[in-house]
């Protein structure tokens, strides 16, 4: 038969065992700290689990060096009053040509310059 370490009485499943294993303030603080440390990883797993389960990749971020952004800049430039005058017109043509030729970085730079020129020309 097992004996209680605290009082040497026979140990079983009686009320005495519950008294010996009582929560002390130190144990309560340690348990709270353990729960606090586990809370963040559990939260991360719960939030990230659906993405891993579906195998979906995150949405790609559109950068400024893309053909879509070239089109957006050209659409922004078109209604400006100074867009038809020089140098905005030639800069815009060069920018659109560069974007269509597969050089979006240079094309975006020219289209931005065209927008600045159209604003100043007005």
The first five atom37 places (N, CA, C, CB, O) and aatype in JSON, in Angstrom:
{
  "aatype": [20, 20, 20, 20, 20, 20, 20, 20, 20, 20, 20, 20, 20, 20, 20, 20, 20, 20, 20, 20, 20, 20, 20, 20, 20, 20, 20, 20, 20, 20, 20, 20, 20, 20, 20, 20, 20, 20, 20, 20, 20, 20, 20, 20, 20, 20, 20, 20, 20, 20, 20, 20, 20, 20, 20, 20, 20, 20, 20, 20, 20, 20, 20, 20, 20, 20, 20, 20, 20, 20, 20, 20, 20, 20, 20, 20, 20, 20, 20, 20, 20, 20, 20, 20, 20, 20, 20, 20, 20, 20, 20, 20, 20, 20, 20, 20, 20, 20, 20, 20, 20, 20, 20, 20, 20, 20, 20, 20, 20, 20, 20, 20, 20, 20, 20, 20, 20, 20, 20, 20, 20, 20],
  "atom_mask": [
    [1, 1, 1, 1, 1],
    [1, 1, 1, 1, 1],
    [1, 1, 1, 1, 1],
    [1, 1, 1, 1, 1],
    [1, 1, 1, 1, 1],
    [1, 1, 1, 1, 1],
    [1, 1, 1, 1, 1],
    [1, 1, 1, 1, 1],
    [1, 1, 1, 1, 1],
    [1, 1, 1, 1, 1],
    [1, 1, 1, 1, 1],
    [1, 1, 1, 1, 1],
    [1, 1, 1, 1, 1],
    [1, 1, 1, 1, 1],
    [1, 1, 1, 1, 1],
    [1, 1, 1, 1, 1],
    [1, 1, 1, 1, 1],
    [1, 1, 1, 1, 1],
    [1, 1, 1, 1, 1],
    [1, 1, 1, 1, 1],
    [1, 1, 1, 1, 1],
    [1, 1, 1, 1, 1],
    [1, 1, 1, 1, 1],
    [1, 1, 1, 1, 1],
    [1, 1, 1, 1, 1],
    [1, 1, 1, 1, 1],
    [1, 1, 1, 1, 1],
    [1, 1, 1, 1, 1],
    [1, 1, 1, 1, 1],
    [1, 1, 1, 1, 1],
    [1, 1, 1, 1, 1],
    [1, 1, 1, 1, 1],
    [1, 1, 1, 1, 1],
    [1, 1, 1, 1, 1],
    [1, 1, 1, 1, 1],
    [1, 1, 1, 1, 1],
    [1, 1, 1, 1, 1],
    [1, 1, 1, 1, 1],
    [1, 1, 1, 1, 1],
    [1, 1, 1, 1, 1],
    [1, 1, 1, 1, 1],
    [1, 1, 1, 1, 1],
    [1, 1, 1, 1, 1],
    [1, 1, 1, 1, 1],
    [1, 1, 1, 1, 1],
    [1, 1, 1, 1, 1],
    [1, 1, 1, 1, 1],
    [1, 1, 1, 1, 1],
    [1, 1, 1, 1, 1],
    [1, 1, 1, 1, 1],
    [1, 1, 1, 1, 1],
    [1, 1, 1, 1, 1],
    [1, 1, 1, 1, 1],
    [1, 1, 1, 1, 1],
    [1, 1, 1, 1, 1],
    [1, 1, 1, 1, 1],
    [1, 1, 1, 1, 1],
    [1, 1, 1, 1, 1],
    [1, 1, 1, 1, 1],
    [1, 1, 1, 1, 1],
    [1, 1, 1, 1, 1],
    [1, 1, 1, 1, 1],
    [1, 1, 1, 1, 1],
    [1, 1, 1, 1, 1],
    [1, 1, 1, 1, 1],
    [1, 1, 1, 1, 1],
    [1, 1, 1, 1, 1],
    [1, 1, 1, 1, 1],
    [1, 1, 1, 1, 1],
    [1, 1, 1, 1, 1],
    [1, 1, 1, 1, 1],
    [1, 1, 1, 1, 1],
    [1, 1, 1, 1, 1],
    [1, 1, 1, 1, 1],
    [1, 1, 1, 1, 1],
    [1, 1, 1, 1, 1],
    [1, 1, 1, 1, 1],
    [1, 1, 1, 1, 1],
    [1, 1, 1, 1, 1],
    [1, 1, 1, 1, 1],
    [1, 1, 1, 1, 1],
    [1, 1, 1, 1, 1],
    [1, 1, 1, 1, 1],
    [1, 1, 1, 1, 1],
    [1, 1, 1, 1, 1],
    [1, 1, 1, 1, 1],
    [1, 1, 1, 1, 1],
    [1, 1, 1, 1, 1],
    [1, 1, 1, 1, 1],
    [1, 1, 1, 1, 1],
    [1, 1, 1, 1, 1],
    [1, 1, 1, 1, 1],
    [1, 1, 1, 1, 1],
    [1, 1, 1, 1, 1],
    [1, 1, 1, 1, 1],
    [1, 1, 1, 1, 1],
    [1, 1, 1, 1, 1],
    [1, 1, 1, 1, 1],
    [1, 1, 1, 1, 1],
    [1, 1, 1, 1, 1],
    [1, 1, 1, 1, 1],
    [1, 1, 1, 1, 1],
    [1, 1, 1, 1, 1],
    [1, 1, 1, 1, 1],
    [1, 1, 1, 1, 1],
    [1, 1, 1, 1, 1],
    [1, 1, 1, 1, 1],
    [1, 1, 1, 1, 1],
    [1, 1, 1, 1, 1],
    [1, 1, 1, 1, 1],
    [1, 1, 1, 1, 1],
    [1, 1, 1, 1, 1],
    [1, 1, 1, 1, 1],
    [1, 1, 1, 1, 1],
    [1, 1, 1, 1, 1],
    [1, 1, 1, 1, 1],
    [1, 1, 1, 1, 1],
    [1, 1, 1, 1, 1],
    [1, 1, 1, 1, 1],
    [1, 1, 1, 1, 1],
    [1, 1, 1, 1, 1],
    [1, 1, 1, 1, 1]
  ],
  "atom_positions": [
    [[0.83, -1.18, 0.0], [0.0, 0.0, 0.0], [0.88, 1.25, 0.0], [-0.95, -0.01, 1.21], [1.88, 1.32, 0.72]],
    [[0.5, 2.22, -0.82], [1.24, 3.47, -0.87], [0.95, 4.34, 0.32], [0.93, 4.22, -2.14], [-0.14, 4.29, 0.89]],
    [[1.93, 5.13, 0.71], [1.74, 6.05, 1.84], [1.92, 7.5, 1.35], [2.75, 5.73, 2.99], [2.69, 7.77, 0.42]],
    [[1.22, 8.38, 1.97], [1.28, 9.8, 1.66], [2.66, 10.34, 2.07], [0.14, 10.59, 2.37], [3.13, 10.03, 3.16]],
    [[3.29, 11.12, 1.23], [4.59, 11.69, 1.55], [4.49, 12.78, 2.6], [5.25, 12.24, 0.3], [5.43, 12.99, 3.37]],
    [[3.39, 13.47, 2.64], [3.25, 14.59, 3.57], [3.0, 14.14, 5.0], [2.13, 15.47, 3.12], [3.55, 14.73, 5.93]],
    [[2.18, 13.09, 5.21], [1.82, 12.72, 6.58], [2.01, 11.24, 6.89], [0.41, 13.09, 6.84], [1.75, 10.82, 8.02]],
    [[2.45, 10.45, 5.94], [2.73, 9.02, 6.09], [1.49, 8.17, 6.31], [3.68, 8.81, 7.22], [1.62, 7.0, 6.69]],
    [[0.29, 8.71, 6.1], [-0.92, 7.9, 6.19], [-1.09, 7.1, 4.91], [-2.16, 8.79, 6.44], [-0.53, 7.47, 3.88]],
    [[-1.84, 6.02, 4.96], [-2.09, 5.25, 3.73], [-2.75, 6.13, 2.69], [-2.97, 4.0, 4.02], [-3.66, 6.91, 2.99]],
    [[-2.29, 6.0, 1.48], [-2.79, 6.85, 0.41], [-3.74, 6.06, -0.48], [-1.64, 7.42, -0.42], [-3.48, 4.91, -0.8]],
    [[-4.82, 6.67, -0.87], [-5.8, 6.05, -1.76], [-6.46, 7.14, -2.57], [-6.86, 5.24, -0.97], [-5.84, 8.16, -2.89]],
    [[-7.7, 6.93, -2.89], [-8.43, 7.93, -3.66], [-9.36, 8.73, -2.77], [-9.21, 7.26, -4.77], [-10.34, 9.3, -3.26]],
    [[-9.09, 8.79, -1.5], [-9.96, 9.5, -0.56], [-9.74, 11.0, -0.56], [-9.76, 8.98, 0.82], [-9.0, 11.53, -1.4]],
    [[-10.38, 11.67, 0.38], [-10.33, 13.12, 0.46], [-8.96, 13.62, 0.9], [-11.38, 13.62, 1.41], [-8.59, 14.76, 0.63]],
    [[-8.21, 12.75, 1.6], [-6.89, 13.17, 2.07], [-5.97, 13.53, 0.88], [-6.25, 12.05, 2.92], [-5.2, 14.48, 0.98]],
    [[-6.05, 12.78, -0.22], [-5.22, 13.06, -1.38], [-5.54, 14.43, -1.98], [-5.4, 11.98, -2.45], [-4.64, 15.14, -2.44]],
    [[-6.8, 14.79, -1.97], [-7.16, 16.09, -2.51], [-6.66, 17.22, -1.64], [-8.67, 16.2, -2.66], [-6.36, 18.3, -2.14]],
    [[-6.55, 16.99, -0.33], [-6.03, 18.02, 0.57], [-4.55, 18.23, 0.35], [-6.3, 17.65, 2.04], [-4.08, 19.37, 0.37]],
    [[-3.79, 17.16, 0.13], [-2.35, 17.26, -0.04], [-2.01, 17.96, -1.35], [-1.71, 15.88, 0.02], [-1.04, 18.71, -1.42]],
    [[-2.79, 17.7, -2.4], [-2.51, 18.26, -3.72], [-3.26, 19.58, -3.9], [-2.89, 17.26, -4.82], [-3.65, 19.91, -5.03]],
    [[-3.46, 20.32, -2.87], [-4.18, 21.59, -2.95], [-3.36, 22.61, -3.75], [-4.5, 22.14, -1.53], [-2.13, 22.55, -3.79]],
    [[-4.07, 23.53, -4.37], [-3.41, 24.58, -5.14], [-2.84, 25.61, -4.18], [-4.38, 25.24, -6.15], [-3.57, 26.17, -3.36]],
    [[-1.58, 25.86, -4.3], [-0.95, 26.92, -3.52], [-0.77, 28.11, -4.43], [0.43, 26.45, -2.91], [-0.81, 27.96, -5.65]],
    [[-0.58, 29.29, -3.87], [-0.4, 30.46, -4.74], [0.76, 30.3, -5.72], [-0.17, 31.69, -3.89], [0.68, 30.78, -6.85]],
    [[1.83, 29.63, -5.31], [2.96, 29.42, -6.21], [2.6, 28.52, -7.38], [4.12, 28.83, -5.45], [2.99, 28.79, -8.51]],
    [[1.86, 27.46, -7.09], [1.44, 26.55, -8.17], [0.47, 27.25, -9.11], [0.8, 25.29, -7.6], [0.51, 27.03, -10.32]],
    [[-0.4, 28.07, -8.56], [-1.37, 28.78, -9.39], [-0.66, 29.76, -10.33], [-2.39, 29.52, -8.5], [-1.02, 29.87, -11.5]],
    [[0.34, 30.45, -9.82], [1.09, 31.39, -10.65], [1.86, 30.65, -11.74], [2.06, 32.22, -9.78], [1.92, 31.11, -12.88]],
    [[2.45, 29.51, -11.39], [3.19, 28.73, -12.38], [2.26, 28.21, -13.47], [3.92, 27.56, -11.7], [2.61, 28.22, -14.65]],
    [[1.07, 27.77, -13.07], [0.1, 27.27, -14.04], [-0.37, 28.41, -14.96], [-1.11, 26.64, -13.32], [-0.5, 28.22, -16.17]],
    [[-0.61, 29.58, -14.38], [-1.04, 30.72, -15.18], [0.05, 31.12, -16.18], [-1.39, 31.92, -14.27], [-0.25, 31.47, -17.32]],
    [[1.31, 31.06, -15.76], [2.41, 31.39, -16.65], [2.5, 30.36, -17.79], [3.73, 31.45, -15.88], [2.74, 30.73, -18.94]],
    [[2.31, 29.08, -17.48], [2.35, 28.04, -18.49], [1.22, 28.22, -19.5], [2.26, 26.66, -17.83], [1.44, 28.1, -20.71]],
    [[0.04, 28.52, -19.02], [-1.1, 28.74, -19.91], [-0.83, 29.96, -20.78], [-2.42, 28.93, -19.1], [-1.14, 29.95, -21.97]],
    [[-0.26, 31.02, -20.21], [0.06, 32.22, -20.98], [1.07, 31.96, -22.07], [0.58, 33.29, -20.07], [0.96, 32.5, -23.17]],
    [[2.07, 31.11, -21.78], [3.09, 30.79, -22.78], [2.51, 29.95, -23.9], [4.26, 30.07, -22.13], [2.96, 30.06, -25.04]],
    [[1.54, 29.12, -23.62], [0.95, 28.25, -24.64], [-0.12, 28.95, -25.46], [0.37, 27.03, -23.99], [-0.49, 28.47, -26.54]],
    [[-0.62, 30.06, -24.97], [-1.73, 30.75, -25.63], [-1.35, 31.23, -27.03], [-2.19, 31.92, -24.79], [-2.12, 31.03, -27.97]],
    [[-0.18, 31.87, -27.2], [0.22, 32.4, -28.5], [0.42, 31.29, -29.54], [1.49, 33.21, -28.36], [-0.13, 31.4, -30.63]],
    [[1.19, 30.23, -29.25], [1.34, 29.18, -30.28], [0.01, 28.53, -30.66], [2.29, 28.11, -29.79], [-0.2, 28.18, -31.82]],
    [[-0.87, 28.37, -29.71], [-2.18, 27.78, -30.02], [-2.97, 28.73, -30.93], [-2.99, 27.48, -28.72], [-3.61, 28.29, -31.88]],
    [[-2.92, 30.03, -30.64], [-3.61, 31.02, -31.46], [-3.06, 31.0, -32.88], [-3.48, 32.43, -30.85], [-3.82, 31.04, -33.85]],
    [[-1.73, 30.94, -33.0], [-1.11, 30.92, -34.32], [-1.54, 29.67, -35.09], [0.43, 30.97, -34.2], [-1.83, 29.76, -36.28]],
    [[-1.58, 28.53, -34.43], [-2.0, 27.31, -35.1], [-3.45, 27.37, -35.55], [-1.79, 26.12, -34.19], [-3.79, 26.91, -36.64]],
    [[-4.3, 27.94, -34.72], [-5.72, 28.03, -35.07], [-5.91, 28.96, -36.26], [-6.54, 28.52, -33.87], [-6.72, 28.68, -37.15]],
    [[-5.18, 30.07, -36.29], [-5.33, 31.02, -37.38], [-4.69, 30.5, -38.67], [-4.71, 32.37, -37.0], [-5.26, 30.67, -39.75]],
    [[-3.52, 29.86, -38.55], [-2.8, 29.42, -39.74], [-3.28, 28.07, -40.28], [-1.32, 29.35, -39.44], [-3.02, 27.75, -41.44]],
    [[-3.95, 27.28, -39.47], [-4.35, 25.94, -39.89], [-5.22, 25.93, -41.15], [-5.1, 25.26, -38.76], [-4.98, 25.09, -42.02]],
    [[-6.22, 26.81, -41.29], [-7.03, 26.75, -42.51], [-6.21, 27.0, -43.79], [-8.15, 27.78, -42.43], [-6.47, 26.38, -44.82]],
    [[-5.22, 27.88, -43.72], [-4.4, 28.16, -44.9], [-3.57, 26.94, -45.28], [-3.49, 29.37, -44.66], [-3.42, 26.63, -46.46]],
    [[-3.03, 26.24, -44.28], [-2.23, 25.06, -44.56], [-3.11, 23.91, -45.01], [-1.43, 24.66, -43.32], [-2.69, 23.1, -45.83]],
    [[-4.31, 23.83, -44.5], [-5.19, 22.72, -44.83], [-5.64, 22.8, -46.29], [-6.41, 22.72, -43.9], [-5.76, 21.77, -46.95]],
    [[-5.89, 23.99, -46.79], [-6.35, 24.13, -48.17], [-5.21, 24.11, -49.16], [-7.14, 25.41, -48.34], [-5.42, 23.88, -50.35]],
    [[-4.0, 24.36, -48.68], [-2.85, 24.39, -49.57], [-2.81, 25.64, -50.43], [-2.85, 23.18, -50.44], [-2.08, 25.7, -51.41]],
    [[-3.6, 26.63, -50.07], [-3.66, 27.86, -50.85], [-2.44, 28.73, -50.57], [-4.96, 28.63, -50.53], [-1.94, 28.81, -49.45]],
    [[-1.98, 29.37, -51.61], [-0.88, 30.3, -51.46], [-1.45, 31.67, -51.16], [0.02, 30.33, -52.73], [-2.57, 31.98, -51.55]],
    [[-0.68, 32.51, -50.46], [-1.18, 33.86, -50.19], [-1.32, 34.65, -51.48], [-0.24, 34.59, -49.22], [-0.64, 34.37, -52.47]],
    [[-2.19, 35.62, -51.46], [-2.41, 36.45, -52.65], [-1.12, 37.17, -53.02], [-3.56, 37.47, -52.41], [-0.45, 37.71, -52.15]],
    [[-0.77, 37.18, -54.3], [0.44, 37.89, -54.7], [0.25, 39.39, -54.56], [0.83, 37.53, -56.15], [-0.84, 39.93, -54.8]],
    [[1.3, 40.05, -54.17], [1.24, 41.5, -53.99], [1.61, 42.16, -55.31], [2.19, 41.97, -52.85], [2.61, 41.8, -55.93]],
    [[0.81, 43.12, -55.73], [1.07, 43.83, -56.97], [2.14, 44.88, -56.68], [-0.23, 44.47, -57.55], [1.96, 45.73, -55.82]],
    [[3.22, 44.81, -57.4], [4.27, 45.79, -57.23], [4.11, 46.89, -58.27], [5.67, 45.14, -57.32], [3.3, 46.77, -59.19]],
    [[4.88, 47.93, -58.12], [4.75, 49.05, -59.05], [5.4, 48.76, -60.39], [5.36, 50.3, -58.45], [5.18, 49.51, -61.34]],
    [[6.19, 47.71, -60.49], [6.85, 47.38, -61.75], [6.1, 46.27, -62.47], [8.31, 46.96, -61.5], [6.66, 45.21, -62.76]],
    [[4.84, 46.51, -62.77], [4.05, 45.49, -63.45], [3.28, 46.11, -64.61], [3.07, 44.81, -62.45], [3.03, 47.32, -64.61]],
    [[2.92, 45.31, -65.59], [2.11, 45.83, -66.71], [0.76, 46.41, -66.24], [1.86, 44.72, -67.73], [0.26, 47.37, -66.83]],
    [[0.19, 45.83, -65.19], [-1.08, 46.36, -64.67], [-0.9, 47.79, -64.17], [-1.62, 45.46, -63.53], [-1.75, 48.64, -64.4]],
    [[0.2, 48.03, -63.49], [0.46, 49.38, -62.97], [0.73, 50.34, -64.13], [1.65, 49.37, -61.98], [0.35, 51.51, -64.06]],
    [[1.37, 49.87, -65.18], [1.57, 50.71, -66.38], [0.22, 51.16, -66.93], [2.37, 49.93, -67.46], [0.02, 52.34, -67.25]],
    [[-0.71, 50.2, -67.05], [-2.04, 50.54, -67.56], [-2.75, 51.53, -66.64], [-2.9, 49.27, -67.71], [-3.41, 52.46, -67.1]],
    [[-2.59, 51.33, -65.34], [-3.23, 52.23, -64.38], [-2.68, 53.65, -64.53], [-3.03, 51.73, -62.94], [-3.44, 54.62, -64.52]],
    [[-1.37, 53.78, -64.67], [-0.78, 55.11, -64.84], [-1.23, 55.75, -66.15], [0.74, 55.03, -64.81], [-1.51, 56.94, -66.19]],
    [[-1.31, 54.96, -67.23], [-1.77, 55.49, -68.52], [-3.22, 55.97, -68.42], [-1.63, 54.42, -69.63], [-3.57, 56.99, -69.0]],
    [[-4.05, 55.23, -67.69], [-5.45, 55.64, -67.51], [-5.55, 56.89, -66.66], [-6.26, 54.51, -66.88], [-6.43, 57.73, -66.86]],
    [[-4.65, 57.02, -65.69], [-4.63, 58.22, -64.85], [-4.2, 59.45, -65.65], [-3.69, 58.02, -63.66], [-4.7, 60.55, -65.43]],
    [[-3.28, 59.24, -66.58], [-2.74, 60.34, -67.37], [-3.72, 60.83, -68.43], [-1.44, 59.91, -68.03], [-3.78, 62.03, -68.71]],
    [[-4.47, 59.92, -69.03], [-5.33, 60.25, -70.17], [-6.28, 61.44, -69.93], [-6.14, 59.05, -70.54], [-6.34, 62.31, -70.8]],
    [[-7.01, 61.52, -68.82], [-7.94, 62.65, -68.68], [-7.3, 63.98, -68.26], [-8.99, 62.29, -67.69], [-7.99, 64.99, -68.18]],
    [[-6.0, 64.0, -67.99], [-5.35, 65.24, -67.55], [-5.29, 66.24, -68.7], [-3.93, 64.95, -67.01], [-5.01, 65.86, -69.84]],
    [[-5.54, 67.51, -68.41], [-5.51, 68.53, -69.49], [-4.14, 68.68, -70.15], [-5.93, 69.88, -68.93], [-4.09, 68.94, -71.35]],
    [[-3.05, 68.52, -69.42], [-1.73, 68.71, -70.01], [-1.15, 67.46, -70.64], [-0.79, 69.19, -68.97], [0.01, 67.48, -71.06]],
    [[-1.91, 66.36, -70.73], [-1.41, 65.09, -71.25], [-1.15, 65.13, -72.75], [-2.38, 63.99, -70.93], [-0.36, 64.33, -73.25]],
    [[-1.81, 66.05, -73.49], [-1.67, 66.09, -74.95], [-0.54, 67.0, -75.4], [-2.97, 66.54, -75.58], [-0.19, 67.04, -76.58]],
    [[0.03, 67.74, -74.47], [1.11, 68.65, -74.84], [2.47, 68.01, -74.6], [1.01, 69.97, -74.06], [2.58, 67.03, -73.85]],
    [[3.5, 68.57, -75.24], [4.86, 68.07, -75.04], [5.38, 68.6, -73.71], [5.8, 68.49, -76.21], [4.99, 69.71, -73.33]],
    [[6.19, 67.92, -73.0], [6.81, 66.63, -73.21], [5.97, 65.47, -72.66], [8.16, 66.61, -72.58], [6.38, 64.31, -72.79]],
    [[4.82, 65.74, -72.05], [4.01, 64.69, -71.44], [3.59, 63.64, -72.47], [2.78, 65.29, -70.77], [3.59, 62.44, -72.18]],
    [[3.21, 64.1, -73.68], [2.72, 63.17, -74.7], [3.82, 62.19, -75.13], [2.21, 63.94, -75.93], [3.57, 60.99, -75.2]],
    [[5.01, 62.68, -75.41], [6.09, 61.79, -75.86], [6.57, 60.88, -74.72], [7.27, 62.62, -76.41], [6.9, 59.72, -74.96]],
    [[6.62, 61.39, -73.5], [7.0, 60.55, -72.36], [5.99, 59.42, -72.16], [7.1, 61.4, -71.07], [6.37, 58.28, -71.89]],
    [[4.71, 59.73, -72.3], [3.67, 58.71, -72.15], [3.77, 57.65, -73.24], [2.27, 59.35, -72.17], [3.64, 56.46, -72.97]],
    [[4.01, 58.09, -74.48], [4.16, 57.12, -75.59], [5.36, 56.21, -75.33], [4.34, 57.86, -76.94], [5.27, 55.0, -75.53]],
    [[6.48, 56.79, -74.9], [7.67, 55.98, -74.6], [7.38, 54.99, -73.46], [8.86, 56.88, -74.22], [7.78, 53.83, -73.52]],
    [[6.68, 55.47, -72.44], [6.37, 54.61, -71.3], [5.49, 53.44, -71.68], [5.68, 55.42, -70.21], [5.76, 52.31, -71.28]],
    [[4.47, 53.69, -72.46], [3.56, 52.62, -72.9], [4.31, 51.64, -73.81], [2.33, 53.21, -73.65], [4.12, 50.43, -73.69]],
    [[5.16, 52.16, -74.71], [5.94, 51.3, -75.6], [6.88, 50.4, -74.79], [6.75, 52.14, -76.59], [7.01, 49.21, -75.08]],
    [[7.55, 50.97, -73.77], [8.46, 50.18, -72.94], [7.71, 49.1, -72.16], [9.21, 51.1, -71.97], [8.18, 47.97, -72.05]],
    [[6.55, 49.44, -71.62], [5.75, 48.45, -70.88], [5.33, 47.31, -71.78], [4.51, 49.11, -70.25], [5.4, 46.14, -71.38]],
    [[4.9, 47.63, -73.0], [4.47, 46.59, -73.93], [5.64, 45.74, -74.41], [3.77, 47.22, -75.12], [5.46, 44.58, -74.79]],
    [[6.86, 46.31, -74.39], [8.04, 45.57, -74.83], [8.63, 44.72, -73.71], [9.09, 46.54, -75.35], [9.65, 44.05, -73.9]],
    [[7.98, 44.73, -72.55], [8.46, 43.9, -71.44], [9.43, 44.59, -70.5], [9.11, 42.69, -71.98], [10.18, 43.93, -69.78]],
    [[9.43, 45.92, -70.5], [10.3, 46.7, -69.59], [9.44, 47.58, -68.7], [11.32, 47.56, -70.41], [9.45, 48.81, -68.85]],
    [[8.68, 46.98, -67.77], [7.74, 47.77, -66.98], [8.41, 48.78, -66.06], [6.89, 46.85, -66.16], [7.84, 49.84, -65.81]],
    [[9.61, 48.5, -65.55], [10.26, 49.45, -64.64], [10.55, 50.77, -65.37], [11.57, 48.85, -64.06], [10.25, 51.85, -64.86]],
    [[11.13, 50.68, -66.54], [11.43, 51.89, -67.32], [10.14, 52.55, -67.79], [12.31, 51.55, -68.53], [10.04, 53.78, -67.8]],
    [[9.17, 51.74, -68.18], [7.88, 52.28, -68.62], [7.17, 53.04, -67.52], [7.0, 51.18, -69.12], [6.6, 54.1, -67.76]],
    [[7.18, 52.49, -66.31], [6.54, 53.16, -65.17], [7.25, 54.48, -64.89], [6.57, 52.25, -63.91], [6.59, 55.48, -64.6]],
    [[8.57, 54.48, -64.97], [9.32, 55.72, -64.72], [8.92, 56.79, -65.73], [10.83, 55.46, -64.79], [8.71, 57.95, -65.35]],
    [[8.82, 56.43, -67.0], [8.44, 57.41, -68.04], [7.0, 57.89, -67.83], [8.58, 56.79, -69.46], [6.72, 59.08, -67.97]],
    [[6.1, 56.97, -67.48], [4.71, 57.38, -67.26], [4.58, 58.31, -66.06], [3.81, 56.15, -67.07], [3.78, 59.24, -66.07]],
    [[5.36, 58.06, -65.02], [5.33, 58.97, -63.87], [5.84, 60.36, -64.24], [6.17, 58.4, -62.71], [5.29, 61.37, -63.83]],
    [[6.92, 60.37, -65.05], [7.43, 61.67, -65.51], [6.39, 62.38, -66.38], [8.74, 61.49, -66.31], [6.25, 63.6, -66.31]],
    [[5.66, 61.62, -67.19], [4.62, 62.21, -68.04], [3.53, 62.82, -67.18], [4.02, 61.15, -68.99], [3.02, 63.9, -67.49]],
    [[3.15, 62.14, -66.1], [2.12, 62.68, -65.2], [2.61, 63.97, -64.56], [1.74, 61.65, -64.1], [1.86, 64.94, -64.46]],
    [[3.87, 63.99, -64.12], [4.41, 65.23, -63.52], [4.43, 66.36, -64.55], [5.85, 64.99, -62.96], [4.07, 67.49, -64.23]],
    [[4.85, 66.05, -65.78], [4.89, 67.06, -66.83], [3.49, 67.57, -67.16], [5.56, 66.5, -68.09], [3.31, 68.75, -67.42]],
    [[2.5, 66.67, -67.15], [1.12, 67.09, -67.45], [0.59, 67.99, -66.35], [0.21, 65.86, -67.61], [-0.14, 68.94, -66.63]],
    [[0.95, 67.72, -65.1], [0.52, 68.6, -64.0], [1.16, 69.96, -64.09], [0.85, 67.97, -62.65], [0.5, 70.98, -63.86]],
    [[2.45, 70.01, -64.43], [3.16, 71.28, -64.52], [2.73, 72.07, -65.75], [4.65, 71.04, -64.55], [2.7, 73.3, -65.72]],
    [[2.4, 71.36, -66.84], [2.01, 72.02, -68.08], [0.63, 72.64, -68.02], [2.05, 71.04, -69.2], [0.31, 73.49, -68.85]],
    [[-0.18, 72.26, -67.08], [-1.55, 72.78, -66.99], [-1.61, 74.13, -66.4], [-2.4, 71.88, -66.19], [-2.69, 74.7, -66.26]]
  ]
}
